[in-house]
């Protein structure tokens, strides 16, 4: 998160452990406010490809 602050990124941060607890509906409801996805596992990164 410190790097995001240094880069001037503003918005919510979602960590991998939080992402793991979310269902698709919850993620869809907050996705537009999230600027940084931190400490995610490789299997969590594939959702970005499926949403575009």
Rosetta constraint file for C-alpha pairs under 8 A:
AtomPair CA 1 CA 5 HARMONIC 6.34 0.50
AtomPair CA 1 CA 13 HARMONIC 7.55 0.50
AtomPair CA 1 CA 36 HARMONIC 7.85 0.50
AtomPair CA 1 CA 38 HARMONIC 7.52 0.50
AtomPair CA 2 CA 6 HARMONIC 6.23 0.50
AtomPair CA 3 CA 7 HARMONIC 6.19 0.50
AtomPair CA 4 CA 8 HARMONIC 6.22 0.50
AtomPair CA 4 CA 9 HARMONIC 5.21 0.50
AtomPair CA 4 CA 10 HARMONIC 7.79 0.50
AtomPair CA 4 CA 36 HARMONIC 7.34 0.50
AtomPair CA 5 CA 9 HARMONIC 5.79 0.50
AtomPair CA 5 CA 10 HARMONIC 7.46 0.50
AtomPair CA 9 CA 35 HARMONIC 7.01 0.50
AtomPair CA 10 CA 35 HARMONIC 6.71 0.50
AtomPair CA 11 CA 33 HARMONIC 5.96 0.50
AtomPair CA 11 CA 34 HARMONIC 5.73 0.50
AtomPair CA 11 CA 35 HARMONIC 5.10 0.50
AtomPair CA 11 CA 36 HARMONIC 7.55 0.50
AtomPair CA 12 CA 33 HARMONIC 5.86 0.50
AtomPair CA 12 CA 34 HARMONIC 4.49 0.50
AtomPair CA 12 CA 35 HARMONIC 5.63 0.50
AtomPair CA 12 CA 36 HARMONIC 6.70 0.50
AtomPair CA 13 CA 34 HARMONIC 5.75 0.50
AtomPair CA 13 CA 35 HARMONIC 6.14 0.50
AtomPair CA 13 CA 36 HARMONIC 4.80 0.50
AtomPair CA 13 CA 37 HARMONIC 5.94 0.50
AtomPair CA 13 CA 38 HARMONIC 7.01 0.50
AtomPair CA 14 CA 18 HARMONIC 6.43 0.50
AtomPair CA 14 CA 19 HARMONIC 6.69 0.50
AtomPair CA 14 CA 34 HARMONIC 6.62 0.50
AtomPair CA 14 CA 36 HARMONIC 6.33 0.50
AtomPair CA 14 CA 37 HARMONIC 4.97 0.50
AtomPair CA 14 CA 38 HARMONIC 6.18 0.50
AtomPair CA 15 CA 19 HARMONIC 6.23 0.50
AtomPair CA 15 CA 37 HARMONIC 5.72 0.50
AtomPair CA 15 CA 38 HARMONIC 4.64 0.50
AtomPair CA 15 CA 39 HARMONIC 5.64 0.50
AtomPair CA 15 CA 40 HARMONIC 6.39 0.50
AtomPair CA 16 CA 20 HARMONIC 6.10 0.50
AtomPair CA 16 CA 37 HARMONIC 7.22 0.50
AtomPair CA 16 CA 38 HARMONIC 6.25 0.50
AtomPair CA 16 CA 39 HARMONIC 5.25 0.50
AtomPair CA 16 CA 40 HARMONIC 4.11 0.50
AtomPair CA 16 CA 41 HARMONIC 6.58 0.50
AtomPair CA 16 CA 44 HARMONIC 7.46 0.50
AtomPair CA 17 CA 21 HARMONIC 6.78 0.50
AtomPair CA 17 CA 39 HARMONIC 7.99 0.50
AtomPair CA 17 CA 40 HARMONIC 7.58 0.50
AtomPair CA 18 CA 22 HARMONIC 6.79 0.50
AtomPair CA 19 CA 27 HARMONIC 7.64 0.50
AtomPair CA 19 CA 44 HARMONIC 7.79 0.50
AtomPair CA 20 CA 44 HARMONIC 7.84 0.50
AtomPair CA 22 CA 26 HARMONIC 5.77 0.50
AtomPair CA 22 CA 27 HARMONIC 6.06 0.50
AtomPair CA 23 CA 27 HARMONIC 6.32 0.50
AtomPair CA 24 CA 28 HARMONIC 6.01 0.50
AtomPair CA 25 CA 29 HARMONIC 6.20 0.50
AtomPair CA 26 CA 30 HARMONIC 6.61 0.50
AtomPair CA 27 CA 31 HARMONIC 5.67 0.50
AtomPair CA 28 CA 32 HARMONIC 7.94 0.50
AtomPair CA 30 CA 34 HARMONIC 6.73 0.50
AtomPair CA 40 CA 44 HARMONIC 6.11 0.50
AtomPair CA 40 CA 45 HARMONIC 6.98 0.50
AtomPair CA 41 CA 45 HARMONIC 6.85 0.50
AtomPair CA 42 CA 46 HARMONIC 7.39 0.50
AtomPair CA 45 CA 49 HARMONIC 7.94 0.50
AtomPair CA 46 CA 50 HARMONIC 6.86 0.50
AtomPair CA 47 CA 51 HARMONIC 6.40 0.50
AtomPair CA 48 CA 52 HARMONIC 7.01 0.50
